[in-house]
Amino acid sequence: MRQARFYYVFVILLVVVAGCTANTDPAELSQDRMEVIDVAFAISDELIPNTPHELAIHVTQGDENVTDATDIQFEIWQGHDREQGELIEASHVEDGIYLVEYEFPEDGIYFVQAHVTARGLHVMPTERLIVGDVSEEELESLEEDSGQSETGGGAHH
């Protein structure tokens, strides 16, 4: 009798412990496996004003090319004038490469920010571009100003 009772308690404890450690919630399982979206800019180092240029990004998640992004836009502005910037819808070309064609109106320092929404994630990396001839003073001025205004916020949302 005593052995049967011990066996019965042992089986109940085993079931309880196994039930507490099993993670069968699909939402939690997929969240554990979710990787960040990575965006790599592919833009020429030699940008000339009043000439069409291809601005491209390569979007990946882990080792996989992201070909199913729901929204990709490039925001382009010059220097400190972000309010006057343009937002341009990108096209998927192939293998996770998204592209816009853009003509910079004049020499200067520009910024391009890729707004990428894919697989339930949103990232917004920014790249600084030098178009045509830019003086050292312009570069130093912009670097000083951007150093003071950066808050350390990330690009992932």
N, C-alpha and C positions, 0 to 999 in steps of 0.2 A: 504494500500500500504506500509506504513511504517513498519507494523508488518511483512509482507511478506519478505521485504528486511532484517529485523533483523533476521528472521528465516533462510533465505538463507545464510547469513554471519555466523550464529551460526553453521549450518551444515557443511559448508566448513572448519571452524576452527576445528571442532570436527574430521573431516576426516584427516586433516593435522596433528593434534596432535597424533591421533591414529597411523597414518602411520610412524611417527618419532620414536615412542616408541616400535614398534613391531620388534622383532629380529627373523627373519625367516631364517637367513643364517645357514644351517646345519653345516658348518665348525666351525662357532663361537659357536654354541650350544654344539657340541661335545668337543671343546677345553675347554669350561667352566666346563664340567663334567669330564675331564681327571684327573685321580689321578696318583701319582707317583708310580713307581715300587719299591717295598720293597724287599730286599734280606737279609735273616737271615742265617748265617753260622751254620752248624751242624757238628762239627768236635770234635773228642775225645780229652780230655785233656791229655791223656797219649799216646803219640806218640813215637814209638820205631824205631830206624833206621833199615834198611834192612828188614822191615816187611811191607807187603801190608796194606794200610789203606784206608778206604772209606772217601772221602771228599765230603760233601754234602751241598747244599744250598736249602732253601725253598723260592720260588719266589711268591709274592702276589701283587695284585693291589687292594687296599681297603680290603674288606673281601673275595675277590675271589682269588683262586689259579690260577697262570698263567701256563697253560699247553700247550700254543701255542707260546712259545718263538721261535724266528727265529734263534738265535745264542747264545749259552752259552759256554764259554771257561774259564778254570781255568789257570791262569798264576802263576807259582810257582818258587820262587828263594830263595837262601840262603843269609842271611845277606845283605851286600852291593853289592852283585854280581848279580844285576838284568839282566845285559846283557847276563848272562849265564843261565837265567831262561828258563823254558819249558812252552809251551802253549798246553793245552790238551782239546780236545772237550769233553763236558759233555753230558751225556745221561739223558733223562727224564725218571724217574722211575715211579712216580705216584703223583697225587695231588699237582703238582707244585714243586716236589722234583727233583733236578738235581744232578747227581753224577759222580765222577771220582774215579778211584782207583789209588793210588800213593804210591810208596815206596821211602822213604827218604833215601839217600845214607849214611848219617852220622849224628852224633849229631850236633846240632846247632840251630840257630834261623832262621826260614824260614818265608816267607810271601806268602800268597795265595791271588790273586786278581781275583774276579769273574767278567768276562766281560759278561754282560747280555744285550741282545737286544731283546726287546719284545714290541709289540703294539706301534711301532713308537718311543720308548724311549730307551735310553742306559744308564746303570748305571755300575759303576766299584768299588764296595766296596772292601776293603782290610782287611785281618785278619792276625795278627802275631801269629806264632805257635812256641812252644818250643818242639824240638825233642830230646829225650834222655836227657843226662846230659849237662847242660849249666852252666858255672860259673857266679857268681854275676858280675864279671868284664865285661864279655861279654854283659850281659844284660844292665848294666849301660852305657857301651860304645855305644851300639846301640841306647839306648834311648836318650843320649846326641846328637848323630849325627842326629837322625831323628828329634829332637826338633829344631835343627838349620836349617835343610833343608826344613821343612814344610812351605808351602806358604799359607795355609788356603784354597786352592782350593777344591771344592766339588767333589763328585763322580758322580753327575748327569750331563748328557750332553743333 
